Amino acid sequence: MSTEPVPELREEIADKLRSAGLRRAIPQPGWAGRLAAFDARIFGVDAWPAAVWKDVFSGPGRYIVYVRDGGGITALPDIAAVGGINVGEQADILTLAVAPRYRHRGLGSLLLRELIATARREGAQAVFLEVRSREAYAQAFYRSHGFIAIREVKNYYADDSATIMSLTLKPRRCGTAFDGGSATGTAAT
């Protein structure tokens, strides 16, 4: 599995991150504590603890972060956004988060598109994710990228249900740009 950005997004990623003063990185096991702290700020009680973050680096998931360097040779970077996906015939987005001070700059969309393109490159036919049922803004964000709600799972989170959303990927045609896929299915009731 390549850790490079998919070719169809490489230039856009570089331009957007450069304009925000960020860079793309593949997190290392030593980042587990920093990723857990970032996760806790974004997701609260449902955040992954450091032990889970340590385990993910030995698993099948692919993780990407957009960072601002912290300074100094050994300093860990300041995390602006993180995304993770397990890829198979059906890919699962494991996490997608943007730090509040970096929101509304298109980083979440760029990261989501990169995860979807990774799933497509690895042969996935569909992408799934879970989102809090009460988070209308997050659901609208995913719908704007072609995802549809397919069902609700009661008590998935400590204080909320989850809406399961899916995106059916169109096979890429030679010579065409990344299109983000199309969704099929039924809306959750």
Secondary structure, DSSP 8 states (H G I E B T S, - for coil): ---S--HHHHHHHHHHHHHHT-EEE---GGGHHHHHHHHHHHHGGG---HHHHHHHTTSS-EEEEEEE--SSSS---EEEEEEEEE-SSEEEEEEEEE-GGGTTSSHHHHHHHHHHHHHHHTT-SEEEEEEETT-HHHHHHHHTTT-EEEEEETT-SSSS-EEEEEEE-----TT------B--S----
